[in-house]
Amino acid sequence: MQLYTHEESGNSYKVRLLVSFLGIEVEERRVDLMTDEQHGAEFLALNPRGEVPLLVDGDLVLADSAAILVYLAGKHPGGGWWSEEPDEQAEIVQWLAFAASWVQFGVFTARAVVSFGIPANGLPADFPHDVLAEARIRGAKSLAILDQHLADHDWLALDGPTIADVAVFPYVALAPMGDIALHPYPHVEAWIARFRALPRFVAIAGLDDPDYRRQPL
Ligand SMILES: N[C@@H](CCC(=O)N[C@@H](CS)C(=O)NCC(=O)O)C(=O)O
């Protein structure tokens, strides 16, 4: 199995987290997002979306973190990261969708603008619309939704951690890199601490030093 990834990509980090939790081996292939390698002919031939993560397992090519999480967790049952029950699967998928919508266009985008100087999500660097203002509104709203849910749940979907938590964790925990503070959301902060205490948790740069990549705005 080959995982095309970049070390600063939170969507790649979701997969690296699950790979570590499951204790499985993948061959990581770095795609240099900083030199736009994702839009080079070689990578586009593999993934016309021009994005990481990408997982290749024989003939199967999966070009989305949510799909990769479902595939790996489904292939390696036992850790409780996925479920065989349709109602539980639906509860998990509800949070995968939240990660790909509210989180991606909220805290993800704020981090991309503040720390990397780009609007991301396929938009050009000089996109005239105020992407950051929109991302901050979506970011605050999604953190409030999460905080309310986590007030009486330890984990997002089921009684223990699942790929729902894996999918939502990275960009929420990295929200301060986009100048979105987490202290107004104490239940989110407590969930982040629980998640970081899981056995075989691996970190990403920026979790403890949100300013390390700050760009001039
Ligand atoms: N829906 C995709 C989004 C992936 C995504 O946003 N990837 C970013 C890195 S985190 C990327 O490769 N961006 C490259 C680009 O926009 O040029 C997923 O969940 O995997």
The ligand as a Gaussian input file, in Angstrom:
#p B3LYP/6-31G(d) Opt

LIG

0 1
 N      -11.486000      16.126000       0.569000
 C      -10.062000      15.883000       0.543000
 C       -9.341000      17.195000       0.708000
 C       -7.842000      16.993000       0.574000
 C       -7.081000      18.288000       0.667000
 O       -7.633000      19.365000       0.923000
 N       -5.762000      18.151000       0.470000
 C       -4.889000      19.286000       0.501000
 C       -3.799000      19.105000       1.562000
 S       -4.511000      18.966000       3.170000
 C       -4.169000      19.369000      -0.831000
 O       -3.616000      18.394000      -1.284000
 N       -4.168000      20.554000      -1.446000
 C       -3.441000      20.763000      -2.624000
 C       -3.962000      21.906000      -3.424000
 O       -5.057000      22.426000      -3.074000
 O       -3.299000      22.298000      -4.360000
 C       -9.678000      14.895000       1.631000
 O      -10.364000      14.844000       2.651000
 O       -8.703000      14.154000       1.447000

